[in-house]
Amino acid sequence: MNYQTSIGLEVHVQLLTRSKLFCGCSTQFGSSPNSQTCPVCLGLPGVLPSINKKAVERTILTALALGCKVSPFSRFARKNYYYPDLPKNFQISQYDEPLAKDGYLEFELDGKHRRVRIQRVHLEEDAGKIIHGEDIQNPEDKDSSFIDYNRTGIPLMEIVSYPEIHSPEEAYQYLVNLKRVLGYLEVSDCNMEEGSLRCDANISLAPKGARLGVKTELKNMNSFKEIREGLSSEIERQAALLDKGEKVPQETRLWDPHEQATIPMRGKEEAHDYRYFPEPDLLPLKVSQEWIRSVKEAVVELPFHRYQRFISQYHLPVYDASVLTDSRELADYFEECVRNFLHPKVVSNWIMGEFLRLVKKETESLRKIKMKPFMLAHLLEEVQKGVISGKLAKEVFQKMFKSGRPAEEIIRQEKLGQISNEKELEEIIQRVMMQNSKAVDDFKKGKDKALIFLVGQVMRETKGRANPDLVNRLLKEKMGVRE
């Protein structure tokens, strides 16, 4: 039977703040276990939490960028459950009064425009981390588990979509584009390896035209690729159950990347299982219209809109526009270069080719690259004017990338300029023809490949500096061909 797949995604984003959500402890990654804790984030008796304003502002900024309505009044709640990495036995989150709701994310899927609605965007604190013995070097501890509370209290922004994603590929594209938005807004580093971006997926299958089926929640997916694989596996599992007339149990399942299958973890909790109630130690959060207006000024042009503009304004292919708008820094670099060299497709070719190749090789942050956009523009001008050949331009480009020296200086000091002096080239061509008389005879007999060989010999003699068009013309004239 054909089923309708409904997927809702819960994305947890660690916000870029120097301190935790309710205390002043550092959020730096990689510190010694339990070195970034205090009585507040450990929930010791008698302590009072205090809200991190920067975390609130970055959540408002994201909500506005996603078209959400920011609530003038929201409240924190206690989500009660026991787990060893939760020292208070409750998590401070938001429940029925979130900071923002009713937004959307736009992206393209198979060339078609998609808009997935966002149900809510809210703030909550993170739990700690359990480290099991198999991850510890000391063999004596292999049967033990340890708890690192450094992550306890880290500010998380949760973005919850409606269950209107209908395939693993669509879920993948949703996440890729959401990550781009977060990067453009600079609210998170989105580093999945460090836990800065995590995603749980709710998925259900139902016959076409029916209401939503029984959902399962998928956890333990550490990359967008694994999320796509996990969802595909779960769709197959649920479809097989339904085909046999069996019910899909409501449960939380883990993704096992080695077995390429989902495995049961526990029965799925309902909201009442957590015994939510308003957090008594925090006042309700009031957001004024003036505060919203001040935050809104920081909303930049979002990646999907920029992608569409690059296609319409610069007449770039879809692929080019997608690559160039992948990050805000790369899109800014491209546009700054185009302002100095008015040939967008040429700039795009160089950035997507040599530039990104070296960025990947050198693992450079775009902000630290020594070669500024105007410098690349000047190099392309030199190629356009015939001062340097395209082949040698790549050599100059590499030197510029590593040193930050301007193209003009490198070309002049290393004598890389293109030879366009006819008299100088005629002497070289005459010598090449004398040394390769057979190729000359072959060309005169109508073998066009002989000309290519002779041009190559001249380029070798000049170390690639000869103007190839001029070499072609002079060679033909010398061999009796007039154009």
C-alpha positions as CSV (number, residue, x, y, z in Angstrom):
1,M,0.0,0.0,0.0
2,N,1.1,3.6,-0.6
3,Y,1.3,5.7,2.5
4,Q,1.5,9.4,3.2
5,T,4.6,10.2,5.2
6,S,4.5,13.1,7.7
7,I,7.7,14.3,9.3
8,G,8.2,17.0,11.9
9,L,11.6,18.1,13.0
10,E,12.8,19.5,16.4
11,V,16.1,21.3,15.9
12,H,18.1,22.2,19.0
13,V,20.6,25.0,18.4
14,Q,23.3,26.1,20.8
15,L,23.3,29.9,20.8
16,L,26.6,31.8,20.5
17,T,26.9,33.3,23.9
18,R,29.9,33.4,26.3
19,S,27.9,32.4,29.3
20,K,25.1,29.9,30.1
21,L,21.4,30.6,29.9
22,F,20.8,31.2,33.6
23,C,24.3,31.7,35.1
24,G,27.7,33.2,34.3
25,C,29.5,29.9,33.6
26,S,31.5,29.7,30.4
27,T,30.1,27.9,27.3
28,Q,33.6,27.2,25.9
29,F,33.8,23.7,24.3
30,G,36.5,21.2,25.2
31,S,37.3,22.2,28.8
32,S,38.0,19.7,31.5
33,P,34.9,17.8,32.6
34,N,32.9,19.6,35.3
35,S,35.2,22.7,35.2
36,Q,32.5,25.0,34.0
37,T,29.8,24.6,36.7
38,C,28.4,26.5,39.6
39,P,25.6,26.2,42.2
40,V,23.1,27.7,39.7
41,C,23.6,25.4,36.8
42,L,23.9,22.4,39.1
43,G,20.6,23.4,40.8
44,L,21.9,23.4,44.4
45,P,19.4,24.5,47.0
46,G,18.7,28.2,47.5
47,V,20.1,29.4,44.1
48,L,18.2,31.7,41.7
49,P,18.6,31.6,37.9
50,S,19.0,34.9,35.9
51,I,18.1,35.1,32.2
52,N,20.9,35.7,29.6
53,K,19.7,38.7,27.5
54,K,22.0,37.8,24.6
55,A,20.4,34.4,24.3
56,V,16.9,36.0,24.2
57,E,17.9,38.5,21.5
58,R,19.4,35.8,19.3
59,T,16.3,33.7,19.6
60,I,14.1,36.8,18.7
61,L,16.4,37.5,15.8
62,T,16.0,33.9,14.5
63,A,12.3,34.0,15.0
64,L,11.9,37.2,13.1
65,A,14.0,35.9,10.2
66,L,11.7,32.9,10.0
67,G,8.7,35.1,9.9
68,C,7.5,34.1,13.4
69,K,5.3,36.2,15.7
70,V,7.3,37.1,18.7
71,S,5.1,37.0,21.8
72,P,5.2,40.1,24.1
73,F,4.7,37.8,27.0
74,S,6.2,34.3,27.4
75,R,6.9,32.1,30.4
76,F,9.5,29.5,31.4
77,A,8.4,26.1,32.7
78,R,9.9,23.2,34.5
79,K,10.0,20.0,32.5
80,N,10.3,17.3,35.2
81,Y,12.1,14.0,34.6
82,Y,14.9,12.0,36.1
83,Y,18.1,11.3,34.2
84,P,21.7,11.2,35.6
85,D,22.9,14.1,33.4
86,L,20.1,16.4,34.7
87,P,21.3,17.4,38.3
88,K,18.1,19.3,39.1
89,N,15.8,16.5,38.0
90,F,14.0,19.1,35.9
91,Q,14.9,21.1,32.8
92,I,14.0,24.8,32.5
93,S,12.2,25.1,29.1
94,Q,9.1,26.8,27.6
95,Y,5.9,24.9,27.2
96,D,2.5,26.5,26.4
97,E,3.8,30.1,26.2
98,P,6.8,30.0,23.9
99,L,8.9,33.1,22.9
100,A,7.7,32.9,19.2
101,K,5.5,30.8,16.9
102,D,3.8,30.5,13.5
103,G,6.8,31.1,11.1
104,Y,8.1,29.3,8.0
105,L,11.2,28.3,6.1
106,E,11.5,28.5,2.3
107,F,13.8,26.4,0.1
108,E,13.8,24.6,-3.2
109,L,13.3,20.9,-3.7
110,D,13.7,19.4,-7.1
111,G,13.5,22.8,-8.7
112,K,10.2,23.6,-6.9
113,H,9.5,26.2,-4.2
114,R,8.7,24.7,-0.7
115,R,7.5,26.5,2.4
116,V,7.5,24.5,5.6
117,R,5.7,26.1,8.5
118,I,7.4,26.6,11.9
119,Q,5.2,25.8,14.9
120,R,7.3,27.4,17.6
121,V,10.8,28.8,18.5
122,H,11.6,28.7,22.2
123,L,14.5,28.8,24.7
124,E,15.6,26.1,27.0
125,E,18.7,24.9,28.9
126,D,20.7,21.9,27.9
127,A,21.4,18.8,30.0
128,G,24.9,17.4,30.8
129,K,26.7,14.6,29.0
130,I,27.1,11.0,30.0
131,I,30.5,9.4,29.0
132,H,30.4,5.7,29.0
133,G,33.4,3.5,29.8
134,E,34.1,2.4,26.3
135,D,35.1,6.0,25.5
136,I,37.5,6.2,28.4
137,Q,41.2,5.3,27.9
138,N,41.7,3.8,31.3
139,P,40.8,0.1,31.0
140,E,39.8,0.0,34.7
141,D,36.8,2.3,33.8
142,K,35.5,0.4,30.8
143,D,32.4,-0.9,32.8
144,S,31.7,2.6,34.3
145,S,29.9,5.7,33.2
146,F,30.8,9.3,34.0
147,I,28.9,12.5,33.9
148,D,30.3,15.9,32.6
149,Y,28.0,18.7,33.7
150,N,29.8,21.4,31.6
151,R,26.9,21.4,29.1
152,T,24.3,21.8,31.8
153,G,22.6,25.1,31.4
154,I,24.0,25.8,27.9
155,P,21.5,28.0,26.0
156,L,19.5,26.1,23.4
157,M,17.0,27.5,20.9
158,E,14.5,24.8,19.8
159,I,12.9,25.2,16.4
160,V,9.9,22.9,15.9
161,S,8.3,22.4,12.5
162,Y,4.8,21.2,11.7
163,P,4.6,17.6,10.5
164,E,4.4,18.7,6.8
165,I,7.6,17.3,5.5
166,H,6.9,14.3,3.3
167,S,10.2,12.6,2.5
168,P,13.7,12.1,3.9
169,E,15.2,14.2,1.1
170,E,12.8,17.1,1.9
171,A,13.8,16.8,5.6
172,Y,17.5,16.9,4.5
173,Q,16.9,20.1,2.4
174,Y,15.0,21.7,5.2
175,L,17.9,21.2,7.6
176,V,20.5,22.3,5.1
177,N,18.6,25.5,4.5
178,L,17.8,26.1,8.2
179,K,21.5,25.8,9.0
180,R,22.3,28.4,6.3
181,V,19.8,30.8,7.9
182,L,21.4,30.3,11.3
183,G,24.9,30.9,9.8
184,Y,23.7,34.1,8.0
185,L,22.3,35.4,11.3
186,E,25.5,34.4,13.2
187,V,23.4,33.1,16.1
188,S,25.2,29.7,16.3
189,D,28.3,28.0,14.9
190,C,26.1,25.0,14.0
191,N,28.9,22.6,14.7
192,M,27.2,19.1,14.9
193,E,30.4,17.4,16.0
194,E,30.5,19.6,19.2
195,G,26.7,19.3,19.7
196,S,25.9,22.8,18.7
197,L,23.2,21.6,16.3
198,R,21.1,18.5,17.0
199,C,17.9,17.2,15.5
200,D,15.1,14.8,16.6
201,A,12.6,13.7,14.0
202,N,8.9,12.7,14.5
203,I,7.6,10.5,11.7
204,S,4.3,8.8,11.0
205,L,2.8,6.9,8.1
206,A,-0.9,6.8,7.2
207,P,-3.0,5.8,4.2
208,K,-3.3,8.5,1.5
209,G,-6.0,11.0,2.5
210,A,-6.1,9.8,6.2
211,R,-5.1,11.8,9.3
212,L,-1.7,11.5,10.8
213,G,-0.6,8.0,11.9
214,V,1.0,7.0,15.1
215,K,4.4,8.7,15.3
216,T,7.8,7.6,16.5
217,E,10.6,9.8,17.5
218,L,14.1,9.3,16.1
219,K,17.2,10.3,18.1
220,N,21.0,9.7,18.0
221,M,21.5,11.0,14.4
222,N,24.8,12.9,14.2
223,S,24.6,14.4,10.7
224,F,22.1,15.4,8.1
225,K,23.1,12.4,6.1
226,E,22.3,10.1,9.1
227,I,18.9,11.9,9.5
228,R,18.1,11.2,5.9
229,E,19.2,7.5,6.3
230,G,17.4,7.1,9.6
231,L,14.1,8.5,8.2
232,S,14.3,6.2,5.1
233,S,14.9,3.2,7.3
234,E,12.0,4.1,9.6
235,I,9.6,4.6,6.7
236,E,10.4,1.1,5.5
237,R,9.9,-0.3,9.0
238,Q,6.6,1.4,9.6
239,A,5.3,0.5,6.1
240,A,6.2,-3.2,6.6
241,L,4.2,-3.2,9.9
242,L,1.2,-1.5,8.4
243,D,1.3,-3.9,5.3
244,K,1.0,-6.8,7.7
245,G,-2.0,-5.2,9.5
246,E,0.0,-4.5,12.7
247,K,0.0,-1.3,14.7
248,V,3.0,1.1,14.9
249,P,3.8,1.6,18.6
250,Q,4.3,5.1,19.8
251,E,7.9,5.1,21.0
252,T,11.3,6.8,20.9
253,R,13.9,4.9,18.7
254,L,17.6,5.3,18.2
255,W,19.4,5.3,14.9
256,D,22.2,2.7,14.7
257,P,24.5,3.8,11.8
258,H,26.4,0.5,11.9
259,E,23.3,-1.7,11.4
260,Q,21.6,1.0,9.3
261,A,18.4,0.5,11.3
262,T,16.4,2.1,14.1
263,I,16.2,0.3,17.4
264,P,13.7,0.9,20.3
265,M,14.8,3.1,23.2
266,R,11.7,3.7,25.3
267,G,7.9,4.3,25.1
268,K,7.2,7.8,23.8
269,E,6.4,10.3,26.6
270,E,3.4,12.6,26.4
271,A,3.5,16.2,27.7
272,H,1.6,15.2,30.9
273,D,4.4,12.8,31.7
274,Y,6.8,15.7,32.3
275,R,4.4,17.5,34.8
276,Y,5.1,20.9,33.3
277,F,4.4,23.8,35.6
278,P,5.5,27.5,35.5
279,E,9.1,28.1,36.7
280,P,8.7,29.8,40.1
281,D,12.2,31.3,40.2
282,L,11.9,33.2,36.9
283,L,9.6,36.2,36.1
284,P,7.6,36.0,32.8
285,L,9.6,37.3,29.9
286,K,8.2,40.5,28.5
287,V,9.4,41.7,25.0
288,S,8.5,45.2,24.0
289,Q,7.8,46.3,20.4
290,E,10.8,48.7,20.7
291,W,13.0,45.7,21.6
292,I,11.7,43.7,18.7
293,R,12.3,46.7,16.3
294,S,15.9,47.1,17.5
295,V,16.6,43.3,17.0
296,K,14.9,43.3,13.6
297,E,17.6,45.8,12.3
298,A,20.1,42.9,12.5
299,V,18.1,40.6,10.2
300,V,20.1,40.3,7.0
301,E,19.1,39.1,3.5
302,L,18.4,35.4,4.0
303,P,20.1,32.7,1.8
304,F,17.1,31.6,-0.1
305,H,16.2,35.2,-1.1
306,R,19.9,35.9,-2.0
307,Y,20.0,32.7,-4.0
308,Q,16.9,33.9,-6.0
309,R,18.5,37.4,-6.5
310,F,21.8,36.0,-7.7
311,I,19.9,34.1,-10.4
312,S,17.8,37.1,-11.5
313,Q,20.4,39.9,-11.0
314,Y,23.6,38.3,-12.1
315,H,22.1,35.7,-14.5
316,L,23.9,32.9,-12.8
317,P,23.0,29.2,-13.2
318,V,21.1,27.6,-10.4
319,Y,24.1,25.5,-9.3
320,D,26.4,28.6,-9.1
321,A,23.8,30.6,-7.1
322,S,23.4,27.7,-4.7
323,V,27.1,27.3,-4.1
324,L,27.8,31.0,-3.8
325,T,25.0,31.6,-1.2
326,D,25.9,28.6,0.9
327,S,27.5,31.0,3.4
328,R,27.1,34.7,4.1
329,E,30.8,35.2,3.9
330,L,31.1,33.5,0.5
331,A,28.2,35.5,-0.9
332,D,29.6,38.7,0.4
333,Y,33.0,37.9,-1.2
334,F,31.4,37.2,-4.6
335,E,29.4,40.4,-4.6
336,E,32.3,42.6,-3.5
337,C,34.4,41.1,-6.3
338,V,31.6,41.7,-8.9
339,R,31.5,45.4,-7.8
340,N,35.1,45.7,-9.0
341,F,34.9,43.3,-12.0
342,L,31.6,43.5,-13.8
343,H,31.5,39.9,-15.2
344,P,29.6,37.8,-12.6
345,K,29.9,34.4,-14.4
346,V,33.7,34.8,-14.7
347,V,34.0,35.7,-11.0
348,S,31.7,32.7,-10.2
349,N,33.9,30.3,-12.1
350,W,37.1,31.4,-10.3
351,I,35.5,31.4,-6.9
352,M,33.9,28.0,-7.3
353,G,37.1,26.6,-8.9
354,E,40.5,27.8,-7.7
355,F,39.2,29.8,-4.7
356,L,37.2,27.1,-3.0
357,R,39.8,24.5,-3.8
358,L,42.4,26.4,-1.9
359,V,40.0,27.3,0.9
360,K,39.3,23.6,1.4
361,K,43.0,22.6,1.0
362,E,44.2,25.3,3.4
363,T,41.1,24.9,5.7
364,E,41.0,28.7,5.9
365,S,38.1,30.6,7.4
366,L,36.9,33.0,4.7
367,R,37.3,35.9,7.2
368,K,41.0,35.1,7.5
369,I,41.8,34.9,3.8
370,K,44.6,37.4,2.9
371,M,43.4,37.8,-0.7
372,K,40.6,40.4,-0.6
373,P,37.8,40.5,-3.2
374,F,39.1,43.6,-4.9
375,M,42.5,41.8,-5.4
376,L,40.8,38.9,-7.3
377,A,39.0,41.5,-9.4
378,H,42.3,43.1,-10.3
379,L,43.8,39.8,-11.3
380,L,40.8,39.1,-13.6
381,E,41.2,42.5,-15.1
382,E,44.8,41.7,-16.0
383,V,43.6,38.5,-17.7
384,Q,41.0,40.4,-19.6
385,K,43.5,43.0,-20.8
386,G,45.9,40.3,-22.0
387,V,48.6,41.2,-19.5
388,I,48.7,37.6,-18.2
389,S,47.4,34.3,-19.6
390,G,44.7,32.4,-18.0
391,K,47.1,29.5,-17.2
392,L,49.6,31.8,-15.5
393,A,46.8,33.6,-13.7
394,K,46.2,30.4,-11.7
395,E,49.8,30.5,-10.6
396,V,49.5,34.2,-9.6
397,F,46.2,33.4,-7.9
398,Q,47.9,30.8,-5.6
399,K,50.6,33.2,-4.6
400,M,48.0,35.9,-3.9
401,F,45.9,33.5,-1.8
402,K,48.9,32.5,0.4
403,S,50.7,35.9,0.7
404,G,48.0,38.6,0.2
405,R,50.3,40.3,-2.3
406,P,48.5,42.1,-5.2
407,A,48.5,40.6,-8.7
408,E,50.4,43.5,-10.2
409,E,53.3,43.1,-7.8
410,I,53.6,39.4,-8.4
411,I,53.4,39.7,-12.1
412,R,56.0,42.4,-12.2
413,Q,58.5,40.9,-9.7
414,E,58.3,37.4,-11.1
415,K,58.1,38.5,-14.7
416,L,54.9,36.6,-15.4
417,G,53.4,39.1,-17.8
418,Q,52.1,37.9,-21.1
419,I,54.4,38.4,-24.1
420,S,52.5,40.3,-26.8
421,N,55.4,41.9,-28.6
422,E,55.3,40.6,-32.2
423,K,59.0,41.1,-32.9
424,E,60.0,39.2,-29.7
425,L,57.6,36.4,-30.6
426,E,58.6,36.2,-34.2
427,E,62.2,35.4,-33.2
428,I,61.0,32.6,-30.9
429,I,58.6,31.2,-33.5
430,Q,61.3,31.2,-36.2
431,R,63.5,29.2,-33.9
432,V,60.7,26.7,-33.1
433,M,59.9,26.2,-36.8
434,M,63.5,25.5,-37.6
435,Q,63.7,22.9,-34.8
436,N,60.4,21.3,-35.8
437,S,60.5,21.3,-39.6
438,K,58.5,18.0,-39.9
439,A,55.6,19.6,-38.0
440,V,55.8,22.6,-40.4
441,D,55.6,20.3,-43.4
442,D,52.7,18.3,-41.9
443,F,50.7,21.6,-41.4
444,K,51.3,22.6,-44.9
445,K,50.0,19.2,-46.0
446,G,46.7,19.9,-44.2
447,K,47.4,18.3,-40.8
448,D,45.8,20.8,-38.4
449,K,47.1,19.0,-35.3
450,A,50.7,20.1,-36.3
451,L,49.7,23.7,-35.6
452,I,48.6,22.8,-32.1
453,F,52.0,21.0,-31.5
454,L,53.9,24.1,-32.7
455,V,51.9,26.5,-30.5
456,G,52.7,24.2,-27.6
457,Q,56.4,24.4,-28.4
458,V,56.3,28.2,-28.4
459,M,54.4,28.2,-25.1
460,R,57.0,25.9,-23.6
461,E,59.8,28.2,-24.9
462,T,58.1,31.2,-23.2
463,K,57.1,29.3,-20.1
464,G,53.5,29.9,-20.9
465,R,53.9,33.7,-21.2
466,A,53.3,34.0,-24.9
467,N,49.9,35.4,-26.1
468,P,48.3,32.2,-27.6
469,D,46.1,34.0,-30.0
470,L,49.0,36.1,-31.4
471,V,51.2,32.9,-31.6
472,N,48.5,31.2,-33.7
473,R,48.3,34.1,-36.1
474,L,52.1,34.6,-36.5
475,L,52.6,30.8,-37.0
476,K,50.0,30.7,-39.7
477,E,51.5,33.8,-41.4
478,K,55.0,32.3,-41.3
479,M,53.6,29.1,-42.9
480,G,51.9,31.0,-45.7
481,V,48.3,31.1,-44.3
482,R,46.6,34.5,-44.3
483,E,43.4,35.2,-42.4
